[in-house]
Amino acid sequence: MTLETTGRAPLRVAIVGAGGVAHLHAQALADDDRVALVAVAEPDPARRTEFAARYGIPAAYPDHGELLAAESLDLVHLCTPPHLHRRQALDAFAAGADVLCEKPPALSLVDLAAMEDAAAASDRRLGVTFQQRTGTAAAHVKRLLDDGALGRPLLAQCQTLWHRDVGYYAVDWRGTWASEGGGTTFGHGIHQLDLLTHLLGDWAEVDARLWRLARDIEMEDVSTATIRFANGAVAQAASSVLSPRETSVIRLDTTLATVEVEHLYGHGAANWRITPAPGVDAAGWKLPATDEPSGHTPLIRAVVDALWEGRPFPDLVTGARRTLELVTAVYASATHGRSVTPADLRTDQRFRASLAADVTDLRPYASTDEGKE
């Protein structure tokens, strides 16, 4: 079905922020003729001009306020640092637009609650871009788990082992609690932790530690955690920006199978493997022959589908609170020196308002330039 056959005008969409991830949003939108990308906001003049020219965007503004004042919009994509998301989302809702926000959605649970409340008060929709949930293989594995075909989940490994050198932290908003919000758990590990909860459901308890082993930043560059899920499964999670051979891994051991996915920033069927336990019939477990990898394109298409059909946003972009609560629990547990449950977190005013936590600093050159790359 095309716009010509429906007689409908395209959805009017704008992007706020023109950095690297904004290109993934623009490319996905360009592939959908139900959408008109009508405006971009970006404070850097050269970046703003280049981005608008590359994607044929007719209007470019220096900030989101000017954009929202001038444009009538159906959807705003927030592709900006997390400390800007709350204000930008609230302004977009007030202007009558729905919002699709890059991860992390906000610096704190308090900020996310403000965004959710503003969306509800304005009768608007809020979605968050956790693209690791997407892809036909991930959907297939989730169905097998949800249907009980793989048996009861028992043990999981969740690893986000990436490498970010000191140049990465030279960007002005990185490396501080105030603007980046958290360390590798919050900025990187959140992807795999979100996929883990997408597959296993609600978490019940977290016992974690935060470590600063090499980078000269305020937050952690490594975290380790043990997570107990409501279904009884136990997971070990590690996040790092110090790992030269980068990888992103989830392994689930169930009573009937082992499920594994190993990738870096995105996965397809070739990245997934299901191994049956001895003597188990794996009929019906085979990954779909037609494969669409994970990524921004299927996620944004699902959002546009919902807007076009007048439906609520899909599960692929909702439920960000559960993931942010899990990440928050990692920071709270490391600071309090004990395990943290969802009930604990509901009354923990310190960590509901900020992730600023106690980090164990094991750098031999702490607070000096020695050992930097």
Secondary structure, DSSP 8 states (H G I E B T S, - for coil): --HHHHT---EEEEEE--SHHHHHHHHHHHT-TTEEEEEEE-SSHHHHHHHHHHTT-SEEESSHHHHHHH---SEEEE-S-GGGHHHHHHHHHHTT-EEEEESS--SSHHHHHHHHHHHHHTT--EEEE-GGG-SHHHHHHHHHHHHTTT--EEEEEEEEEEE--TTGGGSTTSSSTTTT-SSHIIIIIHHHHHHHHHHH--EEEEEEEEEESS--SSS-SEEEEEEEETTS-EEEEEEESEEEEEEEEEEEEESSEEEEEEESS---GGGEEEEE-TT---TT-S--SS----SHHHHHHHHHHHHHHT----GGG--HHHHHHHHHHHHHHHHHTS-B-HHHHHT-HHHHH------EE--TTTTSSTT--
